Amino acid sequence: MKAIYIDAPGKVSIREVPMPERKKGEVLLKLLYGGICGSDLGSYRGTFAYFDYPRIPGHELSAEILECDENNAYGLKKGMIVTCNPYFNCGRCYSCRRGLVNACTDNQTLGCQRDGAFSEYFVIPEERVYDGKGADPRLLAAVEPYCISWHGVSRADVKPGDRVLIVGAGTIGVLAAAAAKKKGARVYSADIMQGKLDMAKAMGVCDGTILNDGPEHFMEQVMELTDGDGFDAAIEAVGLPSTFQNCIDAACFGGRVVLIGVGKKNLDFNFTLIQKKELNIFGSRNSLERDFRAVIDMLGRGETPLDRVITHTYPARDAAKAFEDLSNDRGNMLKVVLDLSGF
């Protein structure tokens, strides 16, 4: 079969690799669509913290079940269109023993710490496979990033009427804005690119925008939009020191800050501000089965913006161009999806 590899920063190839062999308790999948995640893009650029070269990327997917155990405990059947939970946890560490499987100390996410699913066929444990409930396979491939955002917004304990700032208007940021809106918040998106802010506003996922063109102007806009109070919750969806600092600065006294973004750089800042404001700061890593179930149900009810978030689709054979275009994007691309059904 064919598989897509990131061989080195800036280099993508398609290789012939052996077909996977299914074992009992596993599901053989025929891939349909795969979304290029921010972590995949970071791996392509050489900036992602959890990636070794060469590796098959990809953990956002939809697929058709070709083979599975009969009468399995999960109701999976041949021909079912599904998506998958890509976060492999060890089951033994303290996090896993407490049910915090998304924060496993030995987490291995598909396409990050282990080979991913950008290939013609893929084998995965049956407990990680979720029925798509008839959703469009192209949209189903974008369920996982929405789960990331939904989990992060849940960590922020967003309530109706809260004023919430999402720093970053890429895919995760736009979906975090949508999740916060779904929970009844008044939502503002911040980004350095006006084009991405315009897209977020046009999608209806935010009530207003902040052009993040410098710390002073950023805070002027924050104070103006919140009548000088700051935001009840500030959610970082970029992974840069400066954008985490934005969230600490923009949060109100007693506010909540959630870090979703992943980066490699350090932040040197006056940490006493955390004490002075009595901030509640949370990390948000991966997502949980309940997040997948919730988002799939919302997709089935037509309550997600995934049809608008997916802005570009490429055939699998053009994967190198898809990565290059996304890496060079200046504001008109959000979720880029690869059609893996026909290499």
C-alpha positions in Angstrom: 0.0 0.0 0.0 1.0 3.7 -0.2 1.7 5.9 2.8 2.6 9.6 3.1 5.9 10.4 5.0 7.4 13.5 6.4 11.1 12.6 5.7 12.6 15.8 7.1 11.5 19.4 7.7 10.0 20.6 4.4 10.2 17.2 2.7 7.1 15.0 2.0 7.1 11.8 0.0 4.8 8.9 -0.8 6.2 5.4 -0.2 5.2 1.8 -0.8 5.0 0.0 2.5 3.7 -3.4 3.6 0.0 -3.9 4.3 -0.8 -3.9 8.0 -2.0 -7.3 9.5 -5.0 -7.2 11.8 -5.0 -9.2 15.0 -7.9 -10.1 17.3 -9.3 -7.1 19.0 -8.2 -4.8 16.2 -10.0 -3.2 13.2 -8.7 -3.0 9.7 -9.6 0.4 8.2 -9.7 1.8 4.6 -8.8 5.4 5.0 -11.2 8.0 3.4 -10.1 11.4 4.6 -7.3 12.8 6.8 -7.0 16.3 8.2 -3.6 18.0 8.4 -3.3 19.0 12.1 -1.2 21.9 13.4 1.1 19.3 14.9 1.5 17.8 11.4 2.3 21.3 10.1 4.8 21.8 12.9 6.4 18.5 12.1 6.7 19.6 8.4 8.3 22.9 9.6 10.5 21.3 12.1 9.0 23.2 15.1 6.8 20.5 16.7 8.1 19.1 20.0 7.0 15.5 19.7 8.2 14.2 16.3 11.1 12.2 14.9 11.9 11.8 11.2 11.0 10.0 9.1 7.4 9.3 10.1 3.9 8.8 8.7 1.9 11.8 10.0 -1.8 12.0 10.5 -4.3 11.5 13.4 -7.4 13.2 12.1 -9.3 10.7 10.0 -12.4 9.1 8.7 -12.4 5.5 7.4 -14.4 2.5 6.5 -14.2 -0.7 8.5 -13.0 -3.6 6.2 -12.5 -6.2 8.9 -13.3 -6.5 12.6 -14.1 -9.2 15.2 -17.7 -10.4 14.9 -19.9 -9.6 17.9 -17.3 -7.2 19.4 -18.1 -5.3 22.5 -18.2 -1.9 20.7 -20.9 -2.7 18.1 -18.5 -2.2 15.2 -19.4 -3.8 11.9 -17.9 -4.2 8.5 -18.8 -1.2 6.2 -19.3 1.2 9.1 -17.9 4.7 8.5 -15.9 5.7 11.6 -13.4 8.0 13.2 -10.8 7.2 15.8 -9.2 8.3 19.1 -5.5 8.6 18.2 -4.0 9.0 21.7 -2.4 5.8 22.9 -2.1 5.6 26.7 0.0 3.1 28.7 -2.8 2.1 31.1 -0.2 1.8 34.0 1.0 5.3 35.0 -0.6 7.4 37.7 -2.6 9.5 35.2 -4.0 6.4 33.6 -4.8 4.7 37.0 -6.8 7.8 37.8 -8.7 7.9 34.5 -6.7 10.8 33.1 -5.8 8.8 30.0 -5.4 12.0 27.9 -2.5 13.0 30.2 -0.7 9.6 30.2 2.9 10.2 31.0 3.9 7.9 28.1 1.3 9.2 25.6 1.9 8.2 22.0 -0.3 10.1 19.6 -0.7 8.8 16.0 1.6 10.8 13.7 3.5 12.3 16.6 5.3 9.8 18.9 4.3 6.9 16.5 3.4 6.5 12.9 0.1 8.0 11.9 -2.7 7.1 9.6 -2.0 8.9 6.3 -2.0 5.7 4.3 -4.3 3.5 2.3 -5.0 1.1 5.1 -4.6 1.2 8.9 -5.0 -1.1 11.9 -6.1 0.2 15.3 -7.5 -1.3 18.5 -11.3 -1.6 18.4 -11.8 0.4 21.6 -10.4 3.4 19.8 -12.9 3.3 16.9 -16.1 5.4 17.1 -19.2 5.1 14.8 -19.6 8.2 12.8 -23.4 7.8 12.9 -23.9 8.6 9.2 -21.9 11.8 9.1 -20.2 13.0 5.9 -16.8 11.3 6.0 -15.0 14.5 5.0 -16.5 16.3 8.0 -15.9 13.3 10.2 -12.2 13.7 9.6 -12.3 17.0 11.4 -14.0 15.7 14.6 -10.7 15.2 16.4 -9.5 18.8 16.3 -13.0 19.9 17.5 -12.5 17.5 20.4 -9.2 19.2 21.2 -11.0 22.5 21.3 -14.1 21.2 23.1 -11.9 19.7 25.8 -9.9 22.9 26.3 -13.0 25.0 26.6 -14.4 22.5 29.1 -11.2 22.9 31.1 -11.9 26.7 31.2 -15.3 25.9 32.8 -17.0 28.3 30.4 -20.5 29.4 31.5 -23.3 31.3 29.8 -22.5 35.0 29.8 -18.8 34.6 30.3 -16.5 36.8 28.2 -14.0 34.5 26.6 -10.9 35.4 24.5 -9.4 32.8 22.1 -5.9 33.7 21.1 -5.2 32.2 17.7 -7.7 31.9 14.8 -6.3 28.8 13.2 -8.4 25.6 13.1 -8.1 24.9 16.9 -8.7 28.5 17.8 -11.8 28.8 15.5 -13.2 25.6 16.9 -12.5 26.7 20.5 -14.4 29.9 19.7 -17.3 27.7 18.4 -17.2 25.5 21.5 -17.3 28.6 23.8 -20.2 30.0 21.8 -22.0 26.6 22.1 -21.6 27.0 25.9 -23.2 30.4 25.9 -20.2 32.7 26.1 -19.6 36.0 24.4 -16.5 35.2 22.4 -13.6 37.2 20.9 -10.9 35.9 18.6 -7.4 37.4 18.5 -4.8 36.7 15.8 -1.9 38.4 13.9 -3.6 37.8 10.6 -6.6 40.0 9.7 -7.7 37.4 7.1 -8.1 34.7 9.7 -10.1 37.0 11.9 -12.3 37.9 9.0 -13.0 34.2 8.4 -13.8 33.5 12.0 -16.2 36.5 12.1 -17.8 35.4 8.9 -18.3 31.9 10.3 -20.2 33.3 13.2 -18.0 31.6 15.8 -17.1 34.9 17.5 -18.7 38.1 18.5 -15.7 40.3 17.8 -12.0 40.2 17.0 -8.7 41.6 18.1 -5.9 42.2 15.7 -2.8 41.1 17.7 -0.4 43.5 16.1 1.6 44.4 19.3 1.3 44.0 23.1 0.2 47.6 23.8 -2.5 47.7 21.1 -3.6 44.2 22.1 -4.2 45.3 25.7 -5.9 48.5 24.6 -8.5 46.4 22.7 -8.9 43.9 25.6 -9.7 46.7 28.0 -12.0 48.4 25.6 -14.0 45.2 24.9 -14.3 44.3 28.6 -14.9 47.7 30.1 -11.5 47.5 31.8 -12.2 44.2 33.5 -10.3 41.6 31.4 -11.7 38.3 30.1 -13.3 35.7 32.4 -11.4 33.1 30.4 -8.5 33.3 28.0 -7.6 30.3 25.9 -4.3 30.0 24.1 -4.5 28.1 20.8 -1.1 28.9 19.1 1.8 27.6 21.2 4.0 30.6 21.4 5.4 32.4 24.5 4.0 35.7 23.3 0.4 34.3 22.9 0.5 32.6 26.3 1.6 36.0 27.8 -1.3 37.6 25.9 -3.7 35.3 27.8 -2.1 36.0 31.2 -2.4 39.7 30.5 -5.9 39.6 29.1 -7.5 37.4 31.9 -9.4 39.2 34.6 -8.5 39.0 38.2 -9.7 35.6 39.3 -9.9 34.5 35.7 -9.1 31.3 34.0 -6.3 30.7 31.5 -6.1 27.5 29.4 -3.1 26.5 27.3 -3.9 24.2 24.3 -1.1 25.2 22.0 2.2 23.2 21.9 5.6 24.8 21.3 9.3 24.5 22.0 10.2 27.9 23.3 10.5 29.3 26.9 8.6 32.2 28.3 10.3 34.6 30.7 7.7 36.7 32.5 6.8 38.2 35.9 5.1 35.2 37.4 3.9 37.2 40.4 1.1 38.4 38.1 -0.4 34.9 38.5 -0.5 35.5 42.3 -1.6 39.1 42.0 -4.6 38.2 39.8 -5.2 34.9 41.5 -5.3 33.3 38.1 -6.5 29.7 37.5 -4.1 28.3 34.9 -4.8 24.9 33.2 -3.1 22.8 30.6 -5.3 21.0 28.1 -3.9 17.9 26.5 -5.6 15.8 23.8 -9.2 14.9 24.6 -11.3 12.1 26.1 -13.9 9.6 24.8 -16.7 11.7 26.1 -15.4 14.6 24.0 -15.5 12.4 20.9 -19.0 11.2 21.7 -20.3 14.8 22.3 -18.8 16.2 19.1 -20.0 13.3 16.9 -23.5 13.8 18.3 -23.3 17.6 17.6 -22.1 16.9 14.1 -25.1 14.6 13.5 -27.4 17.4 14.7 -25.8 19.9 12.4 -24.5 21.9 15.4 -20.8 22.2 14.3 -19.0 24.6 12.0 -16.9 21.8 10.4 -18.4 22.3 7.0 -17.0 25.9 7.0 -13.7 25.1 8.8 -12.6 22.7 6.1 -11.5 25.2 3.4 -9.3 23.1 1.2 -9.2 19.4 0.0 -6.3 17.8 -1.8 -5.9 14.4 -3.3 -3.4 12.2 -1.4 -1.0 12.3 -4.3 -0.7 16.0 -3.8 0.2 15.8 -0.1 3.5 17.6 -0.6 1.8 20.5 -2.2 -0.9 20.5 0.5 1.8 20.8 3.2 3.7 23.5 1.3 0.6 25.6 0.6 -0.5 25.4 4.2 2.9 26.3 5.5 3.0 29.3 3.3 -0.6 30.4 4.0 -1.1 34.0 4.7 -4.7 33.8 6.1 -7.1 32.1 3.7 -6.7 28.4 4.8 -8.0 26.7 7.9 -8.5 23.0 7.9 -6.8 21.3 5.0 -8.0 17.7 4.3 -6.4 15.0 2.2 -8.6 12.6 0.2 -6.9 9.3 1.1 -9.5 7.1 -0.7 -7.7 7.1 -4.0 -3.9 7.3 -3.9 
